[in-house]
């Protein structure tokens, strides 16, 4: 595979697929979190310093019926201009006449941002003809959008086929893959995976795949109660996927055979309704009364999980321990975050798997105190499930 460090960008126009699907402030309309834009800067600057021009492709939100001003990428231009440190040209379309003219006139050292590729349904359909039109705008293709690598869309996958000798990963994409492989293949033991979230069905594949990689699996969030139901526990009104009970039992059995220790929260913070104003109390996770539900891990579980993490050398975290968005039920997720931070300070390698885990780390102010925060929750999840990511495969073929 061609690498970005080896490729000569001099006098070349590089089509770079980025993930600029960033949140906007509801009042000002400006970018409220520029993390994804900053993550793409090393690749952009590398091309510019190499004497090339940059043409940026990205999606933004999920427009349903063609062009929609509320999903226009023109809203990120002030932020992008400031971060890149130079003028950013903007095309009001990604394949139309304006895009063609602006890309043709683009000079080395200049940056062009194309309008939202999802204004065309052909993008999410993975349409080859649409990808071919995009490919005409540049001389080479760089995919630096790890967050969309699990999507077989036109600008992430099909477009690569039109650059057989000039397609490559950007620095962000390379970093994501190398970091994931560091955990999957070269993790220093003991390796602990923290898997949370509401449903077993969302995480069952990653748990099954991790049984051959890790030493410990900490399970929290709503999915823990399906495991307790499978073990014969009383879980009240806690979330439960009855159709996954057999899967939970199979996982527990396989874990015994492979020597992997699975930790379920021994106690929970329970509530009489799903509300920040609900009545709350602490009880054993397998003895939750009727009409009550588990919304966070309890005090004993926090201590046990912290001890496991402080004795780990490699940590993967994907999913919160409870409904951390509601303040009364955020302490479990916060305590895990604190343990991950402390373990990292003691020399462990910690990978935060995007999505809610990244949001939690950010919320508690620990972004700079963990080893790596992935920009792609869904993509990283599928990678750890052992699936082939279309956006990466397209660069290898």
N, C-alpha and C positions, 0 to 999 in steps of 0.2 A: 504494500500500500504506500502511495505517495504521502510524505509527511509535510506538514506546514513549514517545518524548519529547513527542509531540503529544497522546497519549491522556490523557483525564482519568480518573484512577483513584479520585477522591473517592467514597466510599460504595460502591465496586465490589468485588466478590470476583473476584480474578484467578486463573484457573487457569494455573499456570506449569509447563510441561513442562521438567524439569531432567534432568541426567544425574548421578545420585548413585550410580552403579555403582562404588563405591570399594572399595579393598582393606581387609581387616580383619586385625589382628594375630592370629596363630593361638593365642597364649597368652591374651591379655586379651580378645579378641573386639571390641576397640575399633578405630575407624578408624585405619589406619596411614599413610594419605596423604590429606589433606583438600583436595588441589589442586582437584578438580572441584567440591567444595562451595564453596570460596572463589571460584571462577570465576563462580558464580551469584549471589554476594552483591550486586553492583551492581544487578542487575535486581530482586531481592527488596527491597532497601532503597529503591529508587526507588518501587516500588508502595506500600510502607508510609509513606514520607514524603509521598506524594501523597494520603494519607487512605484508602487501600484496605486490603483484607485479602488474604492470600496463601494459596492452596491449591496445594500442591506435588504434582506427579505425577512418578513415576520408575519405572524398572525397576531390578532388582538381581539380578545373576547370571542364570542360565538354568534356573529351576525347570522340571521336566518334567511333573509330575503334580499341578498345583494348588498350594494353600497348603503351604508348607514353612518351618518356623521358621528353618532355616539360611539362608533367603533373605529373611528379614523385614527391612524397612527400619527396624524399631524399634531396630536395632543402631546406627544412625547418629544417633539423637536426642541423646545427650550432646554429640557433636561439633557438630551443627547448632545446638543451643541455645546453645552457647558462642560460635559464630561469629555467629549472628544477634543475640545479646544480649538475647533474650527467650524466654519460654516457648513451646515448640512442642507443639501438640496433635497427637495421633496417632489415626488411624482404622484399626482392624484389618482394614479392607476398603477397596476403592477405589470401589465402586459400591453397597454394601449400605446397610442402614437406618442404621447408625452413621455412615457417611460422609455420608449425606443430612442427618441431624440435626445433626452437628457443623458441617457447612458452612452450614446455615441459621442456626445460632446464632453463627457467627463474626462478630466485631466488627472495625471498622477498626483497623488496627495489630496484629492477631493473625495467627498463622501456624498452618496446619494441614498436616500431612504425611499423605498417603494411603498405604495399604499397596501393596506391589509390584504394578504393573499386569500383570506377567507371570504372576501367579497365575491369570490367565484366559488360556486359549489364544486367545481372541478378540482379544487384544492383538496378538500376532504375526500372526494371520490378517488383521488390518486390518478387523475386523468393524465395520460401520457402526452396528449397533444397540448394540454395546458402547460405541462412541465417543459415541453420543447420550446414553447413561446418564451417562458421565463429564461431558459438556457441561452437564448439568442442575445441576451443583454450583457453577458460576460464572457471572459476567456477561460475562467476556471471556477470551480465550485468548492466552497468550504462550508462544512456543516458544523456549526458551533452551538446547536440548539438541542442539548441533551434532554431537556424537558419534553421534547416532542419526538425523541428517537424511537419511541414505541408506537408511533403512528405512521402508517404507510401512506402518507399524504404526498401530493405532487411535489411540493417544494422541499420535502425532507428525504424523499426516497427516489421517486421516478426521475427527478432532474439529474441525479448523479449519473444516469446511464448515458447522458449526452456529453460527459467529460471523462471518457475512458482512461485517459492518462493524466488528468488534471483535476482530480477530486481528492479531498482529504478532510480529516478532522481538524477543528480549531483547537486552541489550547484548552478551552473549557471542557470540550467533549473528551479530549485526551485525559485531562485531569480527573474527570468523573469516572472513566473506565479504569484508570490506573488505581484510583482510590478504592473502587468496588473490588477490584481484583486483589488488592492488598488485604482486604478482609476475607474474601472467599478462598484465596489460594495461599496467601503468605501471612495470615494473621498469627500474631504471637499468642500463645495460650497462657491462661484460659481465655477463651473467646465467649462473650456473652451477647446474645441478641435480646433486645427489649421489643416486644411486639404488642402493640395496643390497638385501640380502635373499637368500633362498635360491633362489627360482625366477624365471625369466624370465616364466613364465605369469602370475605375480602382478603383474608390473610392465610388461608389454609395452604395454598401452594408454596408460599414463602416459608412457612413453618416446616412443611414436609421437606423442602429442599435444604433448609438449614440444619436438619437433623444429621446430615453427613458432614457438616462443617464446624459447628459450634460445640461448646462444652455445656453451656447453660442457655435456657430460654426463659425469659421472664415474660409472663403474659398478664396484661392488664386491660383496663377498659371494659366495655360491654361484653366483649368476646369471652372474658373470663367466666361469665355466668353460664354460658352454654357448656363449658368444660365442667363446672360444678354440677350442673343438671345431669350431665352424662355420668358423673360419679355418684349420683344419688342424693345430691344436696337439695335443700330447700332454698329457692332464690326469689320468692315473692313475685313481684311484678317486674323484676329486672329483665332486660332485653335477653331474648333467648331464641336461637334458631334450632328448633326441634329436629329439623331435617339434617342437621349437622352433628347430632349427638354421636352417631356411629363413627363419624370422621374424627371427633375429639378422642374417643376411646382408642381408635386405631393409632392416632398420634402418640397418645400416652404409652401404648404398648410398644410402639416402635422405638420411642425414646428410651424405654427400659432396656431394650435389646441393644441399642447403639451406645448406651452409657451416657446419654444426654440427660441432664437434670432439668426438669421443667418446674418452674416456680409459679404457682398461682397465688393471688393475694389471700392471705389467711383471714383477713378481716376487711370490711368495707365501710365507707361512709354511706349510709342509706338515707333515703328521703321518702316522704309520703306523697310527693308529686315532683314532676320534672320542672322545678322552678327554683330561682335563687332565694325565694322567700319561703321555701318548704321547711317543714320540721325535719330535723336531722338527728341522727345518732350513729354510734359506731357499733357494729356487731360482726359476728363471724360470717364469712362469705357464704357458708353453706347452711346458714340458719336465719335467713332473711324472712321476716314475717310477711304474711299475706298483705297486699295493698302497699307494701314498701318496695323500693327499688334501689339497687346499688348504683351510685353515680361517681364514686371515687374509691381508690384503695384506702384502707384504714391505717391506723398508726403502727400496728405491728407489721403490716405488709411493707410499709415504707422503710422500717428499720431493716427487715430481712433483705429487701431489694437493694438497699444501700450497701449492706455488707457484701452481697454478691458482686456488686459493681466495683467496690473498692478493692476487691481481690481479683479483678479482671485486668488483662493486658490489652485486649482488643474488644471494642464495644460497637455494636450496630443498634441504632434506635429508630424504629419505625412505628409511630402511633402513640397517642397519649394514654395516660393511665385512667382518665376519667373525663368528665365534661368540664375541661379546664377553662372553657370560655365563660362559665359561670363561676364567679369568685369563690363561693363557698365550697366548690368542688375542684379547685385548682391545686390544692396543696399536694396531692399525690404526684401529679405530673411535675410540679416544682421540685419536690424532694428528689425525684429521679434525676431531673436536670442538674440539681446541685451535686448529686453523687457522681454523675458523668463528668462534670467539671472537675471535681476533686480528684477523681481517678485519672483524668487527663493530666492534671498538674503533677500527679505522681508517676507519670511516664506512660500511661495507657494511650492507645490510639482510638479516637472516638469518631465515628461516622454517623452524622445525623441525616436520616433518610428523607429529607424534603417534606412537603405537605404540612400536616399538623405538628409533626415533631419539630420542624424548622420554625414554625410559627410560635410554638411554645418556648423554644430556646430564645427566640427574638423577644417575645413578650417578657420573659424574666431577665433579659439583659445579659445573656451568656454567649452571645454570638462569637465573641472574640476569644472564648475560653474553652472551645472544643476544637478538635483537630480539623474537621471538615464538615461543611453543611452542603448537602447536595441541592442542586437547583431543580432536580427532576424527581418528584415524588413517585408518580406513576411509572416513569421509565426505570427508576432504580428498583422499584418493587418488582417489576417484570424481569429485570436483570437478575435479581436474587432468586426469582422463581425458576431461573434456568432457561428462560425464554430467549429466543433470538430477536434482537431489536432491529426492525426493518431499516431504520435510519443509519445504523452502523453496518449492517450487512451490505447495503447499497454502495458503501465506500470500499468494501473489500472485494467485491466482484469485478 
